Amino acid sequence: MSHLSTVEPSESLRHARRVARVGVIAALYAGLTLVSLLFLGSLAWGPVQFRVSEAVCVLALFTADAVPGLALGCAIANLANIVLSGTGMLGMLDVVFGSLATALGAWFTWRNRRRPALALLGPVIANALIVPAYLPLMLQGIGFYTIPFTNIAIDGAYPAMYVFGLLATGAGEAVVMYALGLPLFRSLSRTTLARTLSAGEKNDLPDPAERG
């Protein structure tokens, strides 16, 4: 009994800390995304996007809790965007599949955390492959009838729209992850926040040689 009484509080405290980290990361991602949507408009959401909040996906280099945290934050932000953009129920595609892309990208980042430059490809690849699969439906729902910057009708041109979305989404995500995310990671690595986030994780910190 005495042994159990010493272990249970420790486990409870560890669980509480993980839940708190997930909540804080979710709130951070959702808040930054909504700010981006309000100030950048279609540049933060649409066929060509630079969602600057994606830069905080680098938190998955420090803690596995960033995976559910970022996915939850993405779901919250995309739910709010349904109201802001007027996409209606079509916006649920972004809630479900956009959050899935964020979760898979963050998981890849966590799994490859020892090699940050490679790890940050996770969000780029996940978003580039998944988002264009449902984006044509959403674009038509809010009044886009041609592939952006072209005269090609979206209706009946799904393969062309997918290729356009893959390139545009991938390029925008790559700019955010490597121009904003990588410097953010390097800055955070020099702070106590890095060790605070990775407390309790095995092989917690990325390889110092790759922090640059």
Helices and strands as residue ranges (DSSP letters): H 2-40, G 41-43, G 52-61, H 66-85, G 88-90, H 91-93, I 94-98, H 99-111, H 116-119, H 121-141, H 158-175, I 176-181, H 182-189, H 192-197, G 208-210
